[in-house]
Every structure is written in C-alpha cells, then in structure tokens.
Amino acid sequence: MRSVFIGFDPREADAFAVARHSLVRNASCDVAVRGLVLSDLRARGLYTRPTEYRDGKLWDVISGAPMSTEFACSRFLVPYLAGSGWALFTDADMLFRSDVEELFEQADPSKAVMVVKHDHRPDEGVKMDGQVQTRYARKNWSSVCLWNVDHPSNRGLTLELINGVPGRDLHRFCWLEGEHIGELEPSWNWLAGHSDPAIEPNIVHFTDGVPSMTGYEDTPYADEWRLELERWAA
C-alpha cells in the first residue's frame, strides 16, 4: 500500500478532487490517499502555529507573511503522520497523468526526501485567487515530496521545528544537508507556464492557478484538468 497525502484548502476543493481522482485512476498499485485538513490537524494538537486573518488573507505569525494555502506549513507533518516507510506529499493543484507507482520506484534509500529541484524565480505580485506570489530559496521543491520517513536525518523534523520556525526555513529543508535531498525527474512536478514545454509531464502542477480560476482557463493542460473534474463528478 502506497501512502499519499494531498494538501487540502476549502478554497481549492475542486483542485483536491482532480488531484486525488487522477492519482487513483492512473495508479497500478494500492494507494491510501489522505487530505491534510488544517482544522483536523489543529484539533489533534499537531499544528499549533499561530495564524490570523489580515485583509482577508490567512497570515502566518511566525513567518510574518501570508499563507497562499492552509497547507503551506502543515505539509511538513507528513513524515510524522505516515509513521514509517515512504510517503508522498503533493499540493492540491496537481493533475496526475501517469502511474504514481513509477514515482515511488525512484525512491533512493540514501536520501531523506526526493523532490524536483526547480530554479523557480517568479516575479513577485499575485497568483491564484489573489494570493501573494513570494520568492524564497528552493521555491516549489516542497510541492511534491517523496519522503523517506525512516531516514535518520528526518529525526530533526520535529513537531517543535514545524511549529516554531518561519515557513521559508521549512520549505528550504533547513534540517537537512544538501546531500540528503534527492532529485526527481522534472516531469514529476511540471510547472504549467514555467517548465520546459518539451517535457512530457507525469504530474502537471498548476502553480499559478487552476483552470477554474479566472485568468487561468487557458493554462497548458487545462482541458485535461477539466475533463478529470468531470470524471470525478460522474
């Protein structure tokens, strides 16, 4: 059984539906797919980071910055939630076009986590749903993470660290040495509108906004995303 966690934000329920449905539909293996729901994680005492709303946006007090999604920092709880073995985390704004088993087959036991190592430096401004577009080290690396939960280096990813340091430090994997961050093929986190169009994506990441959002209706692979939403609804 493969363990998969997908970030959930009520504002992106359709995105979550597409990500989960496309993943399961293309999988040749048994998968246990769970959503990271912020209210649930708070109720369980796992997520204690102070947040507040400012000008209608969810604000992370420790980071001194807005959160584009409710799972911006809770994603780092995945190793704790999974408990052992390998576990996959993905953002909600994903479309799986290939078998997730092929991704798990790339797992390298010498690595603590495996990611697509983007050099993504978007212009600061706004992106999906009016959220602030920010730049930080290793941006988008953490949007698809194949976690080696049992790796000794991940012992440093404690609840205290997750709930106590700025989000930008978590997103750059501050508890890991660079040699313990493995690299996935770019096709497993293909950024729509940013990645090399010559690459055939296994996972399309609608990082600026999903096709149901105004202004992103014609994003590459938008038609496939809408078809998957229809499949889920049917």
C-alpha positions as CSV (number, residue, x, y, z in Angstrom):
1,M,0.0,0.0,0.0
2,R,1.4,3.4,-1.1
3,S,0.9,6.3,1.3
4,V,-0.1,9.6,-0.2
5,F,-1.1,12.9,1.3
6,I,-2.6,15.8,-0.6
7,G,-2.9,19.3,0.8
8,F,-6.5,20.5,1.3
9,D,-7.8,24.0,1.2
10,P,-11.5,24.7,1.2
11,R,-11.0,27.4,-1.5
12,E,-9.5,24.7,-3.8
13,A,-11.9,21.8,-3.2
14,D,-12.1,21.2,-7.0
15,A,-8.3,21.1,-7.3
16,F,-8.2,18.5,-4.5
17,A,-10.8,16.4,-6.2
18,V,-8.9,16.4,-9.5
19,A,-5.6,15.6,-7.8
20,R,-7.0,12.7,-5.9
21,H,-9.1,11.3,-8.7
22,S,-6.4,11.5,-11.3
23,L,-3.8,9.9,-9.0
24,V,-6.1,6.9,-8.1
25,R,-7.3,6.5,-11.7
26,N,-3.8,6.1,-13.0
27,A,-2.4,4.1,-10.2
28,S,-1.4,0.4,-10.8
29,C,-0.8,0.0,-7.0
30,D,-3.0,0.2,-3.9
31,V,-2.9,3.7,-2.6
32,A,-4.1,5.2,0.7
33,V,-4.8,8.9,-0.1
34,R,-5.4,11.3,2.8
35,G,-6.0,15.0,2.8
36,L,-4.1,17.4,5.0
37,V,-7.0,19.3,6.7
38,L,-5.8,22.2,8.9
39,S,-8.8,22.1,11.3
40,D,-8.2,18.4,11.9
41,L,-4.5,18.8,12.5
42,R,-5.2,21.6,15.0
43,A,-7.8,19.6,16.8
44,R,-5.3,16.8,17.2
45,G,-2.7,19.2,18.6
46,L,-0.2,18.6,15.8
47,Y,-0.4,22.0,14.2
48,T,0.0,24.8,16.7
49,R,1.5,27.6,14.6
50,P,-0.3,30.9,15.4
51,T,-2.3,32.3,12.4
52,E,-4.7,35.2,11.9
53,Y,-6.5,36.9,9.1
54,R,-5.3,40.2,7.7
55,D,-7.2,41.9,4.9
56,G,-9.0,38.6,4.2
57,K,-5.8,36.5,3.9
58,L,-4.5,33.8,6.2
59,W,-1.4,35.1,7.9
60,D,1.4,33.0,9.5
61,V,2.6,35.0,12.5
62,I,5.9,33.2,12.9
63,S,6.8,33.8,9.3
64,G,5.4,37.3,9.3
65,A,3.9,36.5,5.9
66,P,0.7,35.5,4.2
67,M,0.0,31.8,3.5
68,S,-1.2,31.0,0.0
69,T,-2.9,27.8,1.2
70,E,-3.9,26.3,4.5
71,F,-1.3,23.5,4.0
72,A,1.6,25.8,3.4
73,C,3.4,24.6,6.5
74,S,1.3,21.5,7.5
75,R,2.8,19.5,4.6
76,F,5.9,19.0,6.8
77,L,3.8,16.9,9.2
78,V,3.6,14.1,6.6
79,P,6.6,12.1,7.9
80,Y,5.0,12.2,11.4
81,L,1.6,11.2,10.0
82,A,3.0,8.4,7.8
83,G,5.0,6.9,10.7
84,S,7.3,4.8,8.6
85,G,8.3,3.8,5.0
86,W,8.0,6.1,2.1
87,A,5.2,8.7,1.8
88,L,4.3,11.1,-0.9
89,F,3.0,14.6,-0.4
90,T,1.7,16.8,-3.2
91,D,0.0,20.2,-3.4
92,A,-3.7,20.2,-4.3
93,D,-3.3,21.9,-7.7
94,M,-1.9,18.8,-9.4
95,L,-3.0,16.6,-12.4
96,F,-1.6,13.1,-12.4
97,R,-1.1,11.8,-15.9
98,S,1.0,8.8,-15.1
99,D,1.1,5.9,-12.6
100,V,2.3,7.0,-9.1
101,E,4.0,3.7,-8.7
102,E,6.6,4.9,-11.2
103,L,7.3,7.8,-8.9
104,F,7.7,5.5,-5.8
105,E,10.1,3.3,-7.9
106,Q,12.5,6.3,-8.0
107,A,12.9,6.2,-4.2
108,D,16.6,6.3,-3.2
109,P,17.1,4.9,0.4
110,S,20.2,7.1,0.8
111,K,18.0,10.3,0.6
112,A,15.7,11.8,3.3
113,V,13.4,13.3,0.7
114,M,13.2,13.4,-3.1
115,V,12.0,16.5,-5.0
116,V,12.2,18.2,-8.4
117,K,14.9,20.8,-7.9
118,H,13.3,23.7,-9.6
119,D,15.1,27.0,-10.2
120,H,11.8,28.8,-10.0
121,R,12.0,32.6,-9.5
122,P,8.6,34.1,-10.3
123,D,8.0,37.8,-10.3
124,E,6.6,38.9,-7.0
125,G,3.0,40.0,-7.2
126,V,-0.2,38.0,-7.1
127,K,-1.2,34.5,-8.2
128,M,-4.2,32.2,-7.7
129,D,-7.2,33.7,-6.1
130,G,-5.4,37.0,-5.4
131,Q,-2.7,35.3,-3.2
132,V,0.7,36.9,-2.8
133,Q,3.4,35.5,-5.0
134,T,6.6,35.3,-2.9
135,R,10.2,34.3,-3.7
136,Y,12.3,32.1,-1.4
137,A,15.1,29.6,-1.6
138,R,14.2,26.3,-3.2
139,K,10.7,27.5,-4.2
140,N,8.4,24.8,-5.3
141,W,10.7,22.0,-4.2
142,S,8.3,21.1,-1.4
143,S,5.2,21.0,-3.6
144,V,6.0,17.3,-4.5
145,C,7.9,15.5,-1.8
146,L,8.7,11.8,-1.7
147,W,9.6,11.3,2.0
148,N,11.9,8.6,3.3
149,V,10.2,8.7,6.8
150,D,12.8,6.3,8.4
151,H,15.9,8.3,7.3
152,P,17.9,9.3,10.3
153,S,18.1,12.9,9.1
154,N,14.4,13.3,9.3
155,R,14.5,12.9,13.1
156,G,15.3,16.6,13.1
157,L,11.9,17.4,11.6
158,T,10.2,17.5,15.0
159,L,6.8,19.0,15.9
160,E,8.7,21.8,17.7
161,L,10.6,22.7,14.5
162,I,7.5,22.5,12.3
163,N,5.5,24.7,14.7
164,G,8.3,27.1,15.6
165,V,10.4,28.3,12.6
166,P,9.5,30.5,9.7
167,G,7.9,28.7,6.8
168,R,10.7,29.7,4.4
169,D,13.1,27.7,6.6
170,L,10.8,24.6,6.3
171,H,10.5,25.0,2.6
172,R,14.3,25.0,2.2
173,F,14.5,21.8,4.3
174,C,16.6,23.6,6.9
175,W,17.1,20.4,9.0
176,L,18.7,18.5,6.1
177,E,22.2,18.6,4.5
178,G,22.0,19.1,0.7
179,E,23.4,15.6,0.1
180,H,20.3,14.1,1.7
181,I,17.9,15.9,-0.7
182,G,17.5,13.6,-3.7
183,E,16.3,14.7,-7.2
184,L,13.3,13.5,-9.1
185,E,12.9,13.9,-12.9
186,P,11.3,17.3,-13.8
187,S,8.3,15.5,-15.3
188,W,7.1,14.7,-11.8
189,N,6.4,18.3,-10.9
190,W,6.0,20.1,-14.2
191,L,5.1,23.8,-13.6
192,A,2.4,24.9,-16.1
193,G,3.6,28.0,-17.8
194,H,7.1,27.8,-16.4
195,S,8.7,24.3,-17.1
196,D,10.2,23.3,-20.4
197,P,7.3,22.7,-22.8
198,A,9.3,19.9,-24.5
199,I,9.0,17.8,-21.3
200,E,6.0,15.4,-21.3
201,P,4.6,15.8,-17.8
202,N,3.7,13.0,-15.4
203,I,2.3,15.5,-13.0
204,V,1.1,18.9,-14.1
205,H,1.4,21.5,-11.4
206,F,-0.9,24.5,-11.9
207,T,1.2,26.6,-9.5
208,D,-0.1,30.0,-10.6
209,G,-3.8,28.9,-10.6
210,V,-6.0,26.0,-11.5
211,P,-8.1,26.3,-14.7
212,S,-11.4,27.0,-12.8
213,M,-9.9,30.3,-11.6
214,T,-10.4,33.5,-13.6
215,G,-7.4,34.2,-15.8
216,Y,-6.1,30.6,-15.9
217,E,-8.7,29.0,-18.1
218,D,-6.2,28.5,-20.9
219,T,-3.2,27.3,-18.9
220,P,-1.4,24.3,-20.6
221,Y,-3.3,21.0,-19.9
222,A,-6.4,22.9,-18.7
223,D,-8.7,20.8,-20.9
224,E,-7.3,17.6,-19.3
225,W,-7.9,19.1,-15.9
226,R,-11.5,20.0,-16.7
227,L,-12.1,16.5,-18.1
228,E,-10.7,14.9,-14.9
229,L,-13.0,17.1,-12.8
230,E,-16.0,15.9,-14.9
231,R,-14.8,12.2,-14.4
232,W,-14.7,12.8,-10.7
233,A,-18.2,14.4,-10.7
234,A,-19.7,11.5,-12.8
